Amino acid sequence: MLRFSGAGVTDAGLVRDHNEDSAFMSPYVALVADGVGGAAAGEVASATAAFTVASHALAHFGQDPATIVVEAVHAARLSLHQGVQGVPTRAGMATTLTVLAGDGEKLVLGHIGDSRAYLFDGSRLCRISRDHTYVQTLVDAGQLPAEAVPRHPWRNVVVRSLHGDPAMVIEEIDLIELVGRVGDRYLVCTDGLTDLIDEDRIAEVLLIKDPHSAAARLVEDALVAGGTDNVTCLVFDIIDGPQVVGDGMLLGAVHDVGNIVDPAAVRIA
């Protein structure tokens, strides 16, 4: 049975006074969420989304991963909507979400926003998520060269995110089915890493055998480069072994239950 073996590291960075990133790492689910909105409770958005998606995935393990991701995102949207209804000052809160979910055989990526997922096969780094940003739309339209993105002043303008607006449609979430291969390594990270560290350096660090050491080095590199944003990295390998039962590890804003909109009411049915 295929499963994830890895670790995650998060840091508030050197500029922000709190961490709006949230993450979850388990043998069958790995996700990061980067809160959008600052004063509009980005940490609440990321924590609520991460907790809801992780809870739903754990409760429904064994079902089709794509179905789990879609239903979990829908549940997260409902929780975010509830959070805005209860505290109007949270209006506008939103989050990115990048999640990899497996059932022991299949592997699915669900993605919205500008956090990223990468596949590293030991020699080549491949970005498997697409940034939902304004500058990426310019690149896709042939109006901006890809090499200009890191320096573009609007590179962090997100055009799709997970929020509590009832008008949000599930088609806004990218769903990609992946082939799980023993030995492949994945990196799921927030833009606090990719805004500062180029992909050549990321690939170099991912050669470090121990996943926790690799994740810690990537975060350290981002801090050395200025630490201008919260930064979160999950690094994990695909391994084959018996099914493992465990709740997983929470990181960042989601580790504080006070950031989660009514955790007791999270819909996992």
C-alpha positions in Angstrom: 0.0 0.0 0.0 1.4 3.4 -1.0 1.7 6.1 1.6 3.5 9.3 2.5 6.6 9.4 4.7 7.9 12.8 5.5 7.7 15.9 7.6 6.9 19.6 7.6 8.4 22.8 8.9 6.8 26.3 9.1 8.0 29.7 10.3 6.4 33.1 10.6 9.4 34.7 8.8 11.3 37.8 9.7 8.7 40.5 8.7 5.3 39.2 9.7 4.3 39.2 13.4 2.2 36.0 13.1 1.9 33.0 11.0 -1.1 32.8 8.6 0.1 29.5 7.0 -1.5 26.2 8.1 -0.4 22.7 7.2 -1.2 19.0 7.8 0.9 16.0 7.2 -0.2 12.4 7.5 0.5 9.0 5.8 -2.3 9.7 3.2 -2.9 13.4 3.2 -0.6 16.4 2.9 -1.8 20.0 2.6 -0.8 23.6 3.0 -3.0 26.6 3.2 -1.8 30.3 3.1 -4.3 32.8 4.5 -5.2 35.7 2.4 -6.5 39.0 3.8 -4.3 40.0 6.7 -6.6 42.1 8.8 -9.5 40.0 7.5 -8.3 37.0 9.5 -6.1 35.1 7.0 -5.0 32.8 9.8 -8.6 31.9 10.5 -9.2 31.1 6.9 -6.2 28.9 6.5 -6.7 27.1 9.8 -10.3 26.5 9.2 -9.7 25.2 5.7 -6.8 23.0 6.8 -8.7 21.5 9.8 -11.8 20.9 7.8 -10.1 19.3 4.8 -7.8 17.1 7.1 -10.8 16.0 9.3 -12.9 15.1 6.2 -10.0 13.2 4.6 -9.3 11.2 7.8 -12.9 10.4 8.3 -13.4 9.1 4.7 -10.1 7.4 4.1 -10.6 4.5 1.6 -13.0 6.3 -0.6 -12.0 7.8 -4.0 -9.4 10.5 -3.3 -10.9 12.9 -5.9 -14.3 12.6 -4.3 -12.8 13.2 -0.8 -11.0 16.4 -2.0 -14.1 17.8 -3.7 -16.3 17.1 -0.7 -13.7 18.4 1.8 -13.3 21.6 -0.1 -17.1 22.1 -0.1 -17.1 21.5 3.6 -14.3 24.0 4.1 -16.2 26.6 2.1 -19.3 26.1 4.3 -17.1 26.5 7.4 -15.6 29.7 6.1 -19.0 31.0 5.2 -20.1 30.3 8.8 -17.1 32.1 10.1 -17.9 35.3 8.1 -21.6 35.2 9.2 -20.6 34.9 12.8 -18.0 37.7 12.7 -18.7 40.2 9.9 -15.2 41.8 10.2 -13.9 38.6 8.7 -15.6 39.4 5.4 -13.0 38.9 2.6 -11.0 36.3 4.4 -9.7 33.5 2.1 -6.9 31.0 1.7 -5.0 29.1 -0.8 -5.2 25.3 -0.6 -2.9 22.7 -2.1 -3.6 19.2 -1.0 -2.4 15.7 -2.0 -4.6 12.8 -1.0 -4.1 9.1 -1.5 -6.0 5.9 -0.8 -3.0 3.5 -0.9 -3.2 3.2 -4.7 -4.4 6.5 -6.4 -3.0 9.9 -5.7 -4.9 13.2 -6.4 -3.8 16.8 -6.2 -6.4 19.5 -5.3 -5.2 23.0 -5.8 -6.4 26.6 -5.6 -4.3 29.8 -5.2 -0.5 30.2 -5.4 0.9 27.7 -3.0 2.7 25.0 -4.9 3.2 21.2 -5.3 6.3 19.8 -6.9 7.3 16.3 -7.9 11.0 15.4 -7.6 12.2 12.0 -9.0 15.8 12.3 -7.8 17.0 14.2 -10.8 14.2 16.4 -12.2 11.9 18.9 -10.4 8.5 19.2 -11.9 5.9 21.7 -10.8 2.5 19.9 -10.8 0.3 22.8 -9.7 -0.5 26.0 -11.7 -0.4 29.3 -9.9 -3.8 31.0 -9.9 -2.3 34.5 -10.1 -2.7 37.5 -12.4 0.8 37.2 -13.7 0.3 33.5 -14.5 -2.7 34.5 -16.7 -0.4 36.9 -18.5 2.2 34.1 -19.0 -0.5 31.8 -20.3 -1.7 34.4 -22.7 1.8 34.9 -24.1 1.9 38.5 -22.7 4.7 38.0 -20.2 7.8 35.7 -20.3 7.9 33.2 -17.5 11.3 34.4 -16.4 9.8 37.8 -15.6 7.4 36.5 -13.0 9.7 36.5 -10.0 10.3 40.2 -10.4 6.8 41.3 -11.4 5.2 43.7 -8.8 1.9 41.9 -9.1 3.2 38.4 -8.8 1.3 37.7 -5.6 -2.1 38.9 -6.8 -4.2 35.8 -6.5 -7.2 35.4 -8.8 -8.6 32.2 -7.3 -8.8 31.3 -3.6 -10.9 29.3 -1.2 -13.4 31.5 0.6 -16.9 31.5 2.1 -18.8 33.0 -0.8 -21.8 30.7 -1.6 -21.3 31.6 -5.3 -18.0 29.8 -5.4 -18.2 26.8 -7.7 -16.1 23.7 -7.2 -14.8 24.0 -10.8 -12.5 26.7 -9.4 -10.4 23.9 -7.8 -7.8 22.2 -10.0 -8.0 18.4 -9.7 -5.2 16.3 -11.1 -4.8 12.6 -10.8 -1.2 11.5 -10.4 0.7 8.2 -10.7 2.1 7.2 -7.3 5.6 5.7 -7.7 7.7 4.4 -4.8 10.7 6.6 -4.4 9.2 9.8 -5.8 9.4 12.8 -3.5 6.9 15.6 -3.2 7.2 19.2 -1.9 4.1 21.1 -1.0 4.9 24.7 0.0 3.6 28.2 0.4 4.9 31.2 -1.6 7.0 32.3 1.3 9.5 29.7 -0.2 9.0 30.1 -3.9 9.1 33.9 -3.9 12.6 33.8 -2.6 14.2 30.5 -3.6 14.5 29.4 -7.2 13.7 25.9 -8.5 17.3 25.0 -9.1 18.1 25.5 -5.4 14.9 23.7 -4.4 15.9 20.6 -6.4 19.4 20.7 -4.9 18.0 20.7 -1.3 15.5 17.9 -2.1 18.5 15.7 -2.7 18.9 15.6 1.1 17.8 12.2 2.1 16.0 13.0 5.3 12.6 14.7 4.6 12.6 16.8 7.8 16.2 18.0 7.1 15.2 18.9 3.6 12.1 20.8 4.7 14.1 22.6 7.4 16.8 23.6 5.0 14.3 25.1 2.6 12.7 27.1 5.3 16.2 28.2 6.5 17.1 29.3 2.9 13.9 31.4 2.8 14.8 33.1 6.1 18.4 33.8 4.9 17.0 35.3 1.7 14.9 37.8 3.8 12.0 35.9 5.3 9.6 38.4 3.9 6.6 36.1 4.3 5.4 33.1 6.3 7.0 30.0 4.9 5.8 26.4 5.1 7.3 23.3 3.5 6.2 19.7 3.5 8.6 17.2 2.1 7.6 13.5 1.8 8.5 10.4 -0.1 6.1 7.7 -1.6 6.8 4.4 0.1 5.2 1.0 0.0 4.2 -0.7 3.2 1.3 -1.8 5.5 -1.5 0.6 6.2 -0.7 3.0 9.0 -3.4 4.4 11.3 -2.7 7.9 12.6 -4.1 11.4 12.8 -1.1 13.2 11.4 0.6 16.5 12.3 -0.8 20.0 12.3 1.5 23.0 11.7 1.2 26.8 11.8 -2.1 28.7 12.4 -4.2 25.5 12.5 -2.2 24.3 15.6 -4.1 27.0 17.6 -7.7 25.8 18.0 -8.8 29.4 18.5 -8.2 30.1 14.8 -10.6 27.4 13.7 -14.3 28.3 13.1 -16.3 26.1 15.4 -14.1 22.9 15.1 -16.8 20.8 16.9 -19.2 21.6 14.0 -16.9 20.6 11.2 -18.9 18.5 8.7 -17.3 15.2 8.1 -20.5 13.1 7.4 
